[in-house]
């Protein structure tokens, strides 16, 4: 297995630049997830690693090899796509071994590799079935099995769970996490679903408009975002944002009728700031009168309370316990000042210290 290194990687389509000088190192055996909104360049970047898109400039290394201009077949990668792309007339066994057969591998070796992939993916009971007789999750496991038998240095996944329903997505996330743990391969995974990213990744790369906004472990990004975009994208529900004003080391937040003392440098006096607050750090004050409960979304052990303020702002608060806020009730909102995040209203960068 091998790591992946990108050095000042750029991609242009004519005069339009879509990837802007990406520098990134993915360690050997690491599970790295590219995440971001549609059009951010995550699939393009993955396809550049695979060799399916030309690199306009920069370098891509897999292990100690520069693969920037190599054909996909020479890079030592295997890719799993959103669509299963299985041969409908072939059995599971034949689908998984077909690539090896076409490349002239001995029959005994093909049987051995297919058997090992089948064991890893728990497909023993389906080897003689054709794709039409499989569920969506089973088909995707066959697609992954086809990648495993090739013995690649790096596995590439391009939104492989997007076509599955919610229950199957959860099941397949567990399967892919187990697969990574068992074979220990370097994996790069693309998704727009930040829950998938948080669940699977050793390292998350947050992309926006072809630029890396932040790289880090899932909980590091969640707890310590560098800017408003990362803070709002990582975490479910998304972070709440309210407008505030700094003065003499304090930040006043009209939307909460609150002022937080000693949270910002006096040099910011008079500047607009954005105050970020996670749903789990906020508390409903039943004796307050600043917000109206629009809806309470009950999920069993936890609920999310959706509030609207008198000045139009909206806030989501996590509630636990047996007592839940009632629709239409007037309430207040409180938070410990150590739990707020501050961002420059113009640059959207995090204000620290």
TIMARKE-709428 format. One record per residue (C-alpha): x, y, z. Coordinates in nm, 4 decimals, m for minus. Layout:
u X	v Y	w Z
...
END
This chain:
u 0.0000	v 0.0000	w 0.0000
u 0.1069	v 0.3622	w m0.0532
u 0.0277	v 0.7160	w 0.0439
u m0.0729	v 0.9942	w m0.1945
u 0.0868	v 1.3367	w m0.2312
u m0.0491	v 1.6289	w m0.4340
u 0.1803	v 1.9235	w m0.5053
u 0.0352	v 2.2503	w m0.6373
u m0.2207	v 2.0584	w m0.8450
u m0.4179	v 2.2743	w m1.0880
u m0.6975	v 2.1836	w m1.3285
u m0.8257	v 2.4073	w m1.6060
u m1.0897	v 2.3569	w m1.8716
u m0.9829	v 2.6123	w m2.1298
u m0.9714	v 2.9453	w m1.9494
u m1.1785	v 2.8204	w m1.6566
u m0.9761	v 2.7049	w m1.3558
u m1.1622	v 2.4620	w m1.1291
u m0.8805	v 2.3321	w m0.9039
u m0.6561	v 2.6003	w m0.7564
u m0.3131	v 2.4811	w m0.6505
u m0.3978	v 2.1919	w m0.4157
u m0.1251	v 2.0729	w m0.1766
u m0.2157	v 1.7633	w 0.0219
u m0.0532	v 1.4580	w 0.1779
u m0.2496	v 1.1403	w 0.2536
u m0.0562	v 0.8919	w 0.4643
u m0.0181	v 0.5241	w 0.3828
u m0.3259	v 0.3409	w 0.5124
u m0.5210	v 0.6590	w 0.5858
u m0.8918	v 0.7001	w 0.5109
u m0.9238	v 1.0481	w 0.3626
u m1.2595	v 1.2020	w 0.2710
u m1.3046	v 1.4901	w 0.0268
u m1.6191	v 1.6754	w 0.1279
u m1.7887	v 1.9911	w 0.0099
u m2.0940	v 2.1254	w m0.1735
u m2.1778	v 2.0359	w m0.5326
u m1.9353	v 2.1936	w m0.7770
u m1.6516	v 2.2355	w m0.5239
u m1.4120	v 2.0174	w m0.7261
u m1.3973	v 1.7075	w m0.5060
u m1.4862	v 1.4542	w m0.7791
u m1.2589	v 1.6308	w m1.0279
u m0.9707	v 1.6055	w m0.7826
u m1.0397	v 1.2357	w m0.7257
u m1.0510	v 1.1705	w m1.1006
u m0.7164	v 1.3482	w m1.1366
u m0.5649	v 1.1072	w m0.8825
u m0.7193	v 0.8197	w m1.0813
u m0.5863	v 0.9521	w m1.4123
u m0.9343	v 0.9988	w m1.5580
u m0.8752	v 1.3756	w m1.5758
u m0.5514	v 1.5305	w m1.6989
u m0.3568	v 1.7441	w m1.4537
u m0.3001	v 2.0899	w m1.6012
u m0.0005	v 2.1516	w m1.3771
u 0.1481	v 2.0249	w m1.0539
u 0.2435	v 1.6725	w m0.9496
u 0.0640	v 1.3642	w m0.8149
u 0.2672	v 1.0982	w m0.6365
u 0.1450	v 0.7554	w m0.5249
u 0.4036	v 0.6061	w m0.2944
u 0.7430	v 0.7018	w m0.4373
u 0.6164	v 0.7177	w m0.7974
u 0.5242	v 1.0324	w m0.9890
u 0.2033	v 0.9236	w m1.1652
u 0.1003	v 1.2656	w m1.2982
u 0.1082	v 1.1625	w m1.6642
u 0.0576	v 0.7862	w m1.6281
u m0.2491	v 0.6075	w m1.7635
u m0.5068	v 0.4964	w m1.5032
u m0.4035	v 0.1315	w m1.5488
u m0.0463	v 0.2162	w m1.4498
u m0.1237	v 0.4058	w m1.1306
u m0.2055	v 0.1181	w m0.8981
u m0.5509	v 0.2507	w m0.8084
u m0.8999	v 0.1012	w m0.8178
u m1.2099	v 0.3170	w m0.8346
u m1.5621	v 0.2513	w m0.7094
u m1.8233	v 0.4713	w m0.8742
u m2.1679	v 0.5943	w m0.7772
u m2.3168	v 0.3596	w m1.0354
u m2.2403	v m0.0095	w m0.9899
u m2.1507	v m0.0767	w m1.3570
u m2.1887	v m0.4544	w m1.3222
u m2.2295	v m0.6871	w m1.6198
u m2.5960	v m0.7929	w m1.6002
u m2.5424	v m1.1289	w m1.7734
u m2.2599	v m1.2357	w m1.5393
u m2.2781	v m1.3836	w m1.1914
u m2.1268	v m1.2111	w m0.8894
u m1.8277	v m1.4463	w m0.9149
u m1.7703	v m1.3639	w m1.2810
u m1.8212	v m0.9893	w m1.2312
u m1.5529	v m0.9768	w m0.9635
u m1.3035	v m1.1858	w m1.1579
u m1.3630	v m1.0478	w m1.5069
u m1.0960	v m0.7772	w m1.4938
u m0.8328	v m1.0267	w m1.3829
u m0.9389	v m1.2689	w m1.6549
u m0.9045	v m0.9992	w m1.9217
u m0.5549	v m0.9209	w m1.7940
u m0.4469	v m1.2820	w m1.8301
u m0.4253	v m1.3859	w m1.4657
u m0.4100	v m1.7652	w m1.4061
u m0.7456	v m1.9201	w m1.3250
u m0.6295	v m2.0484	w m0.9852
u m0.5146	v m1.6991	w m0.8837
u m0.8454	v m1.5472	w m0.9933
u m1.0365	v m1.8031	w m0.7853
u m0.8180	v m1.7264	w m0.4834
u m0.8531	v m1.3481	w m0.5114
u m1.2304	v m1.3657	w m0.5660
u m1.2652	v m1.5979	w m0.2667
u m1.0737	v m1.3553	w m0.0445
u m1.2805	v m1.0556	w m0.1581
u m1.5971	v m1.2597	w m0.1079
u m1.4926	v m1.3415	w 0.2483
u m1.4122	v m0.9803	w 0.3320
u m1.7444	v m0.8542	w 0.1934
u m1.9536	v m1.1479	w 0.3178
u m2.0834	v m1.2324	w m0.0303
u m2.0472	v m1.6119	w m0.0106
u m2.4229	v m1.6713	w m0.0433
u m2.4530	v m1.4574	w m0.3571
u m2.1696	v m1.5776	w m0.5808
u m2.3972	v m1.7501	w m0.8326
u m2.6552	v m1.4722	w m0.8503
u m2.6732	v m1.2145	w m1.1236
u m2.6986	v m0.8391	w m1.0439
u m3.0753	v m0.8297	w m1.1047
u m3.1218	v m1.0651	w m0.8075
u m2.9257	v m0.8405	w m0.5682
u m3.0227	v m0.5414	w m0.3564
u m2.8569	v m0.2036	w m0.4129
u m2.6268	v m0.2567	w m0.1171
u m2.5252	v m0.6021	w m0.2390
u m2.4508	v m0.4675	w m0.5861
u m2.2278	v m0.1988	w m0.4393
u m2.0447	v m0.4617	w m0.2345
u m1.9811	v m0.6563	w m0.5570
u m1.8486	v m0.3362	w m0.7137
u m1.6142	v m0.2915	w m0.4169
u m1.5147	v m0.6582	w m0.4451
u m1.4163	v m0.6022	w m0.8069
u m1.1794	v m0.3310	w m0.6819
u m1.0384	v m0.5470	w m0.4021
u m0.9369	v m0.8343	w m0.6302
u m0.7090	v m0.6006	w m0.8236
u m0.4972	v m0.5481	w m0.5112
u m0.4538	v m0.1723	w m0.5674
u m0.2224	v 0.0577	w m0.3755
u m0.5059	v 0.3107	w m0.3333
u m0.8859	v 0.2737	w m0.3339
u m1.0879	v 0.5648	w m0.4730
u m1.4589	v 0.6006	w m0.3948
u m1.6701	v 0.8550	w m0.5863
u m1.9942	v 0.9033	w m0.3881
u m2.0546	v 0.5259	w m0.3827
u m2.3603	v 0.5398	w m0.1562
u m2.5589	v 0.8163	w m0.3265
u m2.7971	v 0.5742	w m0.5017
u m2.8882	v 0.3849	w m0.1846
u m3.1763	v 0.4543	w 0.0511
u m3.1087	v 0.5882	w 0.4018
u m3.1007	v 0.2505	w 0.5770
u m2.8685	v 0.0950	w 0.3201
u m2.6365	v 0.3968	w 0.3331
u m2.5897	v 0.3447	w 0.7050
u m2.5291	v m0.0276	w 0.6509
u m2.2755	v 0.0353	w 0.3756
u m2.0913	v 0.3001	w 0.5801
u m2.0345	v 0.0319	w 0.8419
u m1.9214	v m0.2132	w 0.5720
u m1.6711	v 0.0330	w 0.4224
u m1.5333	v 0.1246	w 0.7662
u m1.4902	v m0.2451	w 0.8448
u m1.3265	v m0.3027	w 0.5057
u m1.0716	v m0.0289	w 0.5706
u m0.9911	v m0.1686	w 0.9127
u m0.9449	v m0.5201	w 0.7750
u m0.7279	v m0.4523	w 0.4714
u m0.5585	v m0.1320	w 0.5920
u m0.5431	v 0.0227	w 0.2449
u m0.5129	v 0.3903	w 0.1625
u m0.8616	v 0.5112	w 0.0713
u m0.9846	v 0.8396	w m0.0732
u m1.3584	v 0.8887	w m0.0552
u m1.5700	v 1.1653	w m0.2083
u m1.9048	v 1.2687	w m0.0639
u m2.1232	v 1.5763	w m0.0209
u m2.2661	v 1.4186	w 0.2974
u m2.0740	v 1.5500	w 0.5970
u m2.2259	v 1.2773	w 0.8197
u m2.0551	v 1.0168	w 0.5989
u m1.7345	v 1.2176	w 0.6206
u m1.7475	v 1.2401	w 1.0001
u m1.8283	v 0.8684	w 1.0310
u m1.5632	v 0.7260	w 0.7990
u m1.2657	v 0.9578	w 0.7865
u m0.9293	v 0.9603	w 0.9561
u m0.8769	v 1.2891	w 0.7731
u m1.1325	v 1.5231	w 0.6165
u m1.0470	v 1.7659	w 0.3369
u m1.3100	v 2.0417	w 0.3140
u m1.3240	v 2.1908	w m0.0362
u m1.4985	v 2.4976	w m0.1722
u m1.4628	v 2.6360	w m0.5248
u m1.1563	v 2.4241	w m0.5944
u m0.9692	v 2.5391	w m0.2832
u m0.8977	v 2.3514	w 0.0403
u m1.0646	v 2.5376	w 0.3260
u m0.9323	v 2.3114	w 0.6028
u m0.7801	v 1.9673	w 0.6573
u m0.7990	v 1.7702	w 0.9796
u m0.9454	v 1.4889	w 1.1850
u m1.3272	v 1.4934	w 1.1979
u m1.3637	v 1.6143	w 1.5568
u m1.0815	v 1.8678	w 1.5148
u m1.2751	v 2.0322	w 1.2316
u m1.5954	v 2.0152	w 1.4338
u m1.4469	v 2.1668	w 1.7487
u m1.1953	v 2.4044	w 1.5950
u m1.3056	v 2.5308	w 1.2501
u m1.0850	v 2.7878	w 1.0787
u m1.3681	v 2.9810	w 0.9159
u m1.7439	v 3.0220	w 0.8945
u m1.7783	v 2.7921	w 0.5937
u m1.6162	v 2.4942	w 0.7674
u m1.8071	v 2.5669	w 1.0889
u m2.1375	v 2.5650	w 0.9009
u m2.0621	v 2.2669	w 0.6788
u m1.9250	v 2.0242	w 0.9379
u m2.1831	v 1.9100	w 1.1915
u m2.5513	v 1.8215	w 1.1858
u m2.7556	v 2.0273	w 1.2421
u m2.5456	v 2.3097	w 1.1028
u m2.3981	v 2.5668	w 1.3376
u m2.6257	v 2.8625	w 1.4198
u m2.4980	v 3.2032	w 1.3089
u m2.6118	v 3.5389	w 1.4486
u m2.4830	v 3.8860	w 1.3781
u m2.3085	v 4.0757	w 1.6538
u m2.1022	v 4.3860	w 1.7242
u m1.7771	v 4.4100	w 1.9169
u m1.7145	v 4.6824	w 2.1747
u m1.4482	v 4.7040	w 2.4460
u m1.3851	v 4.3290	w 2.4549
u m1.7538	v 4.2362	w 2.4512
u m1.9836	v 4.1167	w 2.1730
u m2.3495	v 4.2171	w 2.1746
u m2.5962	v 3.9904	w 1.9922
u m2.9316	v 4.1646	w 1.9347
u m3.0905	v 3.8412	w 1.8100
u m3.0474	v 3.6916	w 2.1569
u m3.0760	v 4.0189	w 2.3504
u m2.7440	v 3.9160	w 2.5004
u m2.3951	v 4.0536	w 2.5516
u m2.0881	v 3.8355	w 2.6009
u m1.8143	v 4.0041	w 2.8048
u m1.4422	v 3.9453	w 2.7603
u m1.4617	v 3.7305	w 2.4468
u m1.2813	v 3.9463	w 2.1882
u m0.9820	v 4.1783	w 2.1720
u m1.0617	v 4.5482	w 2.2310
u m0.9039	v 4.6240	w 1.8899
u m1.2212	v 4.4844	w 1.7262
u m1.4373	v 4.7595	w 1.8812
u m1.6968	v 4.8816	w 1.6337
u m1.6548	v 4.5893	w 1.3962
u m1.9290	v 4.3508	w 1.2916
u m1.8738	v 3.9882	w 1.3849
u m2.0627	v 3.6661	w 1.3259
u m2.1360	v 3.4609	w 1.6365
u m2.1515	v 3.0843	w 1.5846
u m2.3249	v 2.8473	w 1.8279
u m2.3672	v 2.4684	w 1.8139
u m2.7161	v 2.3337	w 1.8795
u m2.5945	v 2.1148	w 2.1669
u m2.4368	v 2.4118	w 2.3480
u m2.7533	v 2.6238	w 2.3486
u m3.0262	v 2.5959	w 2.6109
u m3.3923	v 2.6875	w 2.6030
u m3.4930	v 2.9236	w 2.8828
u m3.8655	v 2.8608	w 2.9429
u m3.8861	v 3.1857	w 3.1399
u m3.7478	v 3.3957	w 2.8556
u m3.9389	v 3.5885	w 2.5904
u m3.7106	v 3.6431	w 2.2888
u m3.8054	v 3.3584	w 2.0535
u m4.1044	v 3.1560	w 1.9374
u m4.0917	v 2.7774	w 1.9041
u m4.1781	v 2.7010	w 1.5411
u m4.1399	v 2.3244	w 1.5637
u m3.9861	v 2.0519	w 1.7764
u m3.8346	v 1.7652	w 1.5798
u m3.8420	v 1.4626	w 1.8076
u m3.5905	v 1.1871	w 1.7287
u m3.6428	v 0.9788	w 2.0404
u m3.3645	v 1.0405	w 2.2901
u m3.2931	v 1.3832	w 2.1427
u m3.5043	v 1.6595	w 1.9899
u m3.4215	v 1.9671	w 1.7852
u m3.6152	v 2.2826	w 1.8652
u m3.6522	v 2.5329	w 1.5805
u m3.6918	v 2.8897	w 1.7035
u m3.7627	v 3.2165	w 1.5282
u m3.6655	v 3.5483	w 1.6805
u m3.8480	v 3.8789	w 1.6790
u m3.5929	v 4.0207	w 1.4350
u m3.6217	v 3.7258	w 1.1921
u m3.3241	v 3.5144	w 1.2957
u m3.3632	v 3.1376	w 1.3250
u m3.1946	v 2.9130	w 1.5804
u m3.1840	v 2.5353	w 1.6280
u m3.1332	v 2.3976	w 1.9793
u m3.0770	v 2.0391	w 2.0885
u m3.2992	v 1.9202	w 2.3745
u m3.2734	v 1.6054	w 2.5836
u m3.4852	v 1.4713	w 2.8661
u m3.8549	v 1.4052	w 2.9000
u m3.9742	v 1.7660	w 2.8810
u m3.9727	v 1.9107	w 2.5307
u m4.0576	v 2.2615	w 2.4114
u m4.4070	v 2.3110	w 2.2742
u m4.4845	v 2.4650	w 1.9358
u m4.5903	v 2.8286	w 1.9742
u m4.4306	v 2.8772	w 2.3149
u m4.2327	v 3.1930	w 2.3892
u m3.8857	v 3.1154	w 2.5246
u m3.5423	v 3.2582	w 2.5731
u m3.2029	v 3.1266	w 2.4633
u m2.8855	v 3.1014	w 2.6723
u m2.5302	v 2.9780	w 2.6164
u m2.2045	v 2.9738	w 2.8103
u m1.9762	v 3.2351	w 2.6518
u m1.6916	v 2.9809	w 2.6364
u m1.8993	v 2.7863	w 2.3821
u m1.9416	v 3.0594	w 2.1203
u m1.7363	v 3.0908	w 1.8024
u m1.6514	v 3.4308	w 1.6567
u m1.5904	v 3.5050	w 1.2881
u m1.4960	v 3.8245	w 1.1088
u m1.8118	v 3.9370	w 0.9285
u m1.6162	v 4.0435	w 0.6176
u m1.3501	v 3.7745	w 0.5729
u m1.5472	v 3.4968	w 0.7531
u m1.2208	v 3.3847	w 0.9171
u m1.2233	v 3.2637	w 1.2754
u m1.1397	v 3.5193	w 1.5438
u m0.9321	v 3.3400	w 1.8054
u m0.8248	v 3.4548	w 2.1484
END
